[in-house]
Amino acid sequence: MEGNKPKKPLSFMAGLLGFLCVVIVVIGLYTFYNAKGLSYFSNDSEACNNCHIMNDVYNDWSRGAHSQKIAGKPRATCNDCHLPHNFVEKWVAKAESGVGHAYAFTFKLDVLPTNLTATQKSKNMIQDNCVRCHSEMVSNVVNPTTNPHGNGSLSCVSCHESVGHKRGF
């Protein structure tokens, strides 16, 4: 008669919780695969073009000077301009961006942007990267961030807005 004992509710709940976890993991893996998630671990600018709102920006970049190949590689990828170059900071920024984009595209389908605008944090990274890559040029120029005429509000893109991808930010 012991074999006919009813299952404990706790066992049922544990099984249900396990099943739900498996479903969530499968949906997550499918979404990651469908969104070409592995491409975001690369330094390839084409990964940024996975999203339809980036098509125009990517096309502009691909026709610009930064995309021109030197020794088979572009002069500057999206990551070169838009991410920090410190290893840890770069991967933290990629993770923050990835989670933010995944959340927006998964849960805010009714408010998806048709155009992206850089945050102040992004603008600061871009400025730092302009100066890092073009240090030999900017040493002969008035530093726009300390120029009293700009009250510290000027940056490289204040004058060179369309250099990266023709649309500014």
C-alpha positions as a Markdown table, in Angstrom:
| # | Residue | x | y | z |
|---|---|---|---|---|
| 1 | Met | 0.0 | 0.0 | 0.0 |
| 2 | Glu | 2.9 | 2.3 | 0.4 |
| 3 | Gly | 3.4 | 2.6 | -3.3 |
| 4 | Asn | 0.0 | 4.2 | -3.6 |
| 5 | Lys | 0.8 | 7.2 | -1.4 |
| 6 | Pro | -0.2 | 10.5 | -3.0 |
| 7 | Lys | 2.7 | 12.7 | -4.1 |
| 8 | Lys | 3.6 | 15.5 | -1.8 |
| 9 | Pro | 2.6 | 19.0 | -3.0 |
| 10 | Leu | 6.2 | 20.0 | -2.5 |
| 11 | Ser | 7.4 | 17.5 | -5.1 |
| 12 | Phe | 4.9 | 18.8 | -7.6 |
| 13 | Met | 5.9 | 22.4 | -7.0 |
| 14 | Ala | 9.6 | 21.5 | -7.4 |
| 15 | Gly | 8.8 | 19.7 | -10.7 |
| 16 | Leu | 6.7 | 22.7 | -11.9 |
| 17 | Leu | 9.5 | 25.1 | -11.0 |
| 18 | Gly | 12.1 | 22.9 | -12.8 |
| 19 | Phe | 9.9 | 22.8 | -15.9 |
| 20 | Leu | 9.4 | 26.6 | -15.9 |
| 21 | Cys | 13.1 | 27.1 | -15.5 |
| 22 | Val | 13.7 | 24.8 | -18.5 |
| 23 | Val | 11.1 | 26.7 | -20.6 |
| 24 | Ile | 12.7 | 30.0 | -19.7 |
| 25 | Val | 16.2 | 28.8 | -20.6 |
| 26 | Val | 15.0 | 27.4 | -23.9 |
| 27 | Ile | 13.2 | 30.6 | -24.8 |
| 28 | Gly | 16.3 | 32.6 | -23.8 |
| 29 | Leu | 18.6 | 30.4 | -25.9 |
| 30 | Tyr | 16.2 | 30.6 | -28.9 |
| 31 | Thr | 16.1 | 34.4 | -28.5 |
| 32 | Phe | 19.9 | 34.6 | -28.2 |
| 33 | Tyr | 20.3 | 32.5 | -31.3 |
| 34 | Asn | 17.6 | 34.3 | -33.3 |
| 35 | Ala | 19.2 | 37.7 | -32.4 |
| 36 | Lys | 22.6 | 36.5 | -33.5 |
| 37 | Gly | 23.8 | 36.8 | -30.0 |
| 38 | Leu | 27.2 | 35.3 | -30.6 |
| 39 | Ser | 28.1 | 38.0 | -33.1 |
| 40 | Tyr | 28.0 | 40.6 | -30.3 |
| 41 | Phe | 31.1 | 38.9 | -28.7 |
| 42 | Ser | 33.1 | 39.9 | -31.8 |
| 43 | Asn | 34.7 | 43.2 | -32.8 |
| 44 | Asp | 32.9 | 43.0 | -36.2 |
| 45 | Ser | 30.9 | 46.1 | -37.1 |
| 46 | Glu | 28.4 | 43.9 | -38.9 |
| 47 | Ala | 27.1 | 42.8 | -35.5 |
| 48 | Cys | 25.8 | 46.3 | -34.9 |
| 49 | Asn | 23.8 | 46.0 | -38.2 |
| 50 | Asn | 21.8 | 43.0 | -36.8 |
| 51 | Cys | 19.2 | 45.6 | -35.7 |
| 52 | His | 17.2 | 47.2 | -38.5 |
| 53 | Ile | 17.4 | 50.7 | -36.9 |
| 54 | Met | 21.2 | 50.6 | -37.4 |
| 55 | Asn | 21.0 | 49.9 | -41.2 |
| 56 | Asp | 21.4 | 53.5 | -42.3 |
| 57 | Val | 24.1 | 54.2 | -39.7 |
| 58 | Tyr | 26.0 | 51.1 | -40.7 |
| 59 | Asn | 25.7 | 51.9 | -44.4 |
| 60 | Asp | 27.0 | 55.4 | -43.8 |
| 61 | Trp | 30.0 | 54.0 | -41.8 |
| 62 | Ser | 30.7 | 51.5 | -44.5 |
| 63 | Arg | 31.1 | 54.3 | -47.0 |
| 64 | Gly | 33.2 | 56.5 | -44.7 |
| 65 | Ala | 36.9 | 56.8 | -44.0 |
| 66 | His | 36.7 | 54.8 | -40.7 |
| 67 | Ser | 35.6 | 51.7 | -42.6 |
| 68 | Gln | 38.4 | 51.8 | -45.2 |
| 69 | Lys | 40.6 | 48.7 | -44.9 |
| 70 | Ile | 44.2 | 48.7 | -43.8 |
| 71 | Ala | 45.9 | 45.3 | -43.9 |
| 72 | Gly | 42.5 | 43.7 | -44.4 |
| 73 | Lys | 40.8 | 45.4 | -41.3 |
| 74 | Pro | 38.7 | 48.5 | -41.0 |
| 75 | Arg | 40.5 | 51.6 | -39.6 |
| 76 | Ala | 37.9 | 51.8 | -36.9 |
| 77 | Thr | 35.1 | 49.4 | -36.0 |
| 78 | Cys | 31.9 | 50.4 | -34.1 |
| 79 | Asn | 33.6 | 49.2 | -30.9 |
| 80 | Asp | 36.7 | 51.3 | -31.5 |
| 81 | Cys | 34.6 | 54.5 | -31.3 |
| 82 | His | 31.7 | 53.5 | -29.1 |
| 83 | Leu | 33.3 | 51.3 | -26.3 |
| 84 | Pro | 36.0 | 51.8 | -23.8 |
| 85 | His | 39.3 | 50.2 | -24.6 |
| 86 | Asn | 40.0 | 48.9 | -21.1 |
| 87 | Phe | 39.3 | 45.1 | -21.3 |
| 88 | Val | 37.0 | 45.0 | -18.2 |
| 89 | Glu | 35.2 | 48.3 | -18.9 |
| 90 | Lys | 34.6 | 47.2 | -22.6 |
| 91 | Trp | 32.9 | 44.0 | -21.6 |
| 92 | Val | 30.9 | 45.7 | -18.8 |
| 93 | Ala | 29.7 | 48.3 | -21.4 |
| 94 | Lys | 28.9 | 45.5 | -23.9 |
| 95 | Ala | 26.9 | 43.7 | -21.2 |
| 96 | Glu | 25.0 | 46.8 | -20.1 |
| 97 | Ser | 24.2 | 47.6 | -23.7 |
| 98 | Gly | 23.2 | 44.1 | -24.6 |
| 99 | Val | 20.9 | 43.7 | -21.6 |
| 100 | Gly | 19.3 | 47.2 | -22.3 |
| 101 | His | 18.7 | 46.4 | -25.9 |
| 102 | Ala | 17.4 | 42.9 | -25.2 |
| 103 | Tyr | 15.0 | 44.4 | -22.6 |
| 104 | Ala | 13.8 | 47.1 | -25.0 |
| 105 | Phe | 13.3 | 44.8 | -27.9 |
| 106 | Thr | 11.6 | 42.1 | -25.8 |
| 107 | Phe | 9.3 | 44.1 | -23.5 |
| 108 | Lys | 8.9 | 47.5 | -25.1 |
| 109 | Leu | 7.8 | 46.7 | -28.6 |
| 110 | Asp | 5.4 | 49.6 | -28.7 |
| 111 | Val | 8.1 | 52.2 | -28.0 |
| 112 | Leu | 11.1 | 51.1 | -30.0 |
| 113 | Pro | 13.1 | 54.0 | -31.3 |
| 114 | Thr | 13.5 | 54.7 | -35.0 |
| 115 | Asn | 16.7 | 56.6 | -34.3 |
| 116 | Leu | 19.1 | 56.1 | -31.5 |
| 117 | Thr | 20.6 | 59.0 | -29.5 |
| 118 | Ala | 23.8 | 58.7 | -27.6 |
| 119 | Thr | 23.7 | 59.0 | -23.8 |
| 120 | Gln | 26.1 | 61.3 | -22.1 |
| 121 | Lys | 28.1 | 58.3 | -21.0 |
| 122 | Ser | 28.3 | 57.2 | -24.7 |
| 123 | Lys | 29.3 | 60.7 | -25.8 |
| 124 | Asn | 32.1 | 60.7 | -23.2 |
| 125 | Met | 33.4 | 57.4 | -24.5 |
| 126 | Ile | 33.3 | 58.6 | -28.1 |
| 127 | Gln | 35.2 | 61.7 | -27.1 |
| 128 | Asp | 37.9 | 59.8 | -25.3 |
| 129 | Asn | 38.3 | 57.4 | -28.2 |
| 130 | Cys | 38.6 | 60.3 | -30.8 |
| 131 | Val | 41.4 | 61.8 | -28.7 |
| 132 | Arg | 43.0 | 58.3 | -28.2 |
| 133 | Cys | 43.1 | 57.5 | -31.9 |
| 134 | His | 43.9 | 61.0 | -33.1 |
| 135 | Ser | 46.3 | 62.1 | -30.4 |
| 136 | Glu | 48.9 | 63.2 | -32.8 |
| 137 | Met | 46.4 | 65.5 | -34.5 |
| 138 | Val | 44.7 | 66.9 | -31.4 |
| 139 | Ser | 48.0 | 67.9 | -29.7 |
| 140 | Asn | 48.2 | 70.7 | -32.3 |
| 141 | Val | 44.6 | 71.8 | -31.7 |
| 142 | Val | 42.9 | 73.7 | -28.9 |
| 143 | Asn | 41.4 | 71.2 | -26.6 |
| 144 | Pro | 37.6 | 71.8 | -27.1 |
| 145 | Thr | 36.8 | 70.5 | -23.6 |
| 146 | Thr | 39.0 | 73.1 | -21.9 |
| 147 | Asn | 38.5 | 76.0 | -24.5 |
| 148 | Pro | 37.1 | 78.9 | -22.5 |
| 149 | His | 35.0 | 79.9 | -25.5 |
| 150 | Gly | 33.2 | 76.5 | -25.3 |
| 151 | Asn | 32.7 | 76.6 | -21.6 |
| 152 | Gly | 33.9 | 72.9 | -21.6 |
| 153 | Ser | 30.8 | 72.0 | -23.6 |
| 154 | Leu | 32.6 | 71.4 | -27.0 |
| 155 | Ser | 33.8 | 68.0 | -28.1 |
| 156 | Cys | 35.4 | 66.6 | -31.3 |
| 157 | Val | 31.9 | 66.0 | -32.7 |
| 158 | Ser | 30.9 | 69.6 | -32.1 |
| 159 | Cys | 32.8 | 70.3 | -35.3 |
| 160 | His | 33.2 | 66.8 | -36.8 |
| 161 | Glu | 29.6 | 65.5 | -36.2 |
| 162 | Ser | 29.3 | 63.5 | -39.4 |
| 163 | Val | 32.7 | 61.9 | -39.5 |
| 164 | Gly | 31.8 | 58.4 | -38.1 |
| 165 | His | 28.5 | 57.8 | -39.8 |
| 166 | Lys | 27.2 | 61.0 | -41.5 |
| 167 | Arg | 24.3 | 61.4 | -39.1 |
| 168 | Gly | 26.0 | 62.7 | -36.0 |
| 169 | Phe | 24.6 | 61.7 | -32.6 |
